[in-house]
Amino acid sequence: MSASQSEAPPHTQQLHLPLDDFTSRTPGPGIPRPTRVFCNRNLKFSGISWIGFDMDYTLAIYDQPAMDDLSIRATIEKLIKRGYPDFIKTVPVSTQFPVRGLLIDKRFGHVLKMDRYKHVHKGYHGFRELTKEELRALYHSKKIRPATPRYHWIDTLYALSEVATYAALVDAMEKKGYAVDYAKLFTDIRECIDEAHRDGTILDEVANNLPHFVHRDPNLAPALHKLRSAGKKLFLLTNSRAAYTEKMMTYLLGGAMSEYPKWQNFFDVVIVAATKPIFFTERRPLLERDGETTKPAQPPLERGKIYEGGNLQDVERALGATGDEVLYVGDHIYGDILRSKKDSAWRTVMIMQELETEIAAYESCNEDFKAIEQLDDQREHLEDDLRYYQARIKELTRQIEHLSGKRDGSTRDLAAAAAAAANGANGSSAELEADRMRFKRAVERIRGKLRQIEAEVTAMERRIDLRFHPYWGSLLKEGAEQSSFGKQVDDYACLYTSRVSNFLAYSPQQTFRSPRDVMAHEIGM
């Protein structure tokens, strides 16, 4: 009998619970996962009296490739006017490259992805993936501080075109031999895209061709109507200006239901040009728009009128609702979700267009996730075996040293002899040495199996990443951890879903319950 057989450490047998009655049942009808509302923090709809909505990327779901293409073209044209070489007009810019939650390092021209601990796992310079050695040398010896001027956080779909343009120009200009000032290039791109929004280059084209840039959701109006019918009061709170809001909301809701002659009738209060996140932190006056002019708003706020600006305190007072009576729905993790959560007691819903794709990718990896879990279990057992054999090797080494007389009669020597006697150890030094060599061979076999498992897990994790995104993997995860973006969603969004109309499948009195939060010491109990 081999040493590994005769001295194998005992493993606890898993108890089999009588769950056959449950697992054999046919699953009942449910809401498909891509259109579910997911809960991070328990929320009772029955306790919500007001529900507020952002407009862009929340009520209005944009066609992201079309928006990115428009933004990139406008940015490139303005960069050339600033003196950049004409050849950048022909540089291919991949709108598939960026995702939300990336970090721009303006010092080195890198694009990075971090986990929830701000540990950098992936990075690109242009379209060249940074090696582990490069990442370790630049980012693993000191804590990254994303709030400093060196870095820029990409947290909106609106900003994806900036990343795509930046990576493409860094790549192309360096290949042509240009000395690139990475910080200046990114600043110029940011300023050019902002200018394109201010001067109407982007918004005018969108407003003049809304069907090309915006998906008109047929379930949006019924979802809002269902909430109103249950007694909820609705308000619109958007940073967009009045004229653009009028065009967009008319396209989305105008004529959608006979009960609502105009889009304004869906909402009890409409506030434009809110300048979030400043809305939550500064006391800007709330104005009433009257044609092309504005005047100070007088309470009570009236349905059908358009208000402008304002601030958290005045709007809460005007609504007659405070704190957790208000639920705000938005797409901007900072301007809509984080800021409202930090500066008010409003409950929050995060809209993530990418969620449907994220869920589809997750479901396609189900077998790989199960395989990794099995390999993790094997690794844990092997590591238990490794510790066991290593302890036996040390014990045998002490016994052999005692028998060989290599030690004097010290206290430590006597303790080793006592331990050997207590374990019933006997036999010659040669027999003990033979046992020790068998255990050493067992250790080497275990280490080989552990290296094999590590390689298999690494290959599977890479395959999983590619199913989510060719460059960055999952939006919300990084390896076994949440990504930095996923951590923000988890921390600040009470609920999250892919679009507002998903609420149509839920009761306006729904109680959303978060999954039980399990800590590491509770797993496997």
Summary of the structure (lengths in Angstrom):
residues: 525
radius of gyration: 30.5
end to end distance: 34.3
largest distance: 102.9
contacts: 1538
relative contact order: 0.15
helix: 50%
strand: 15%
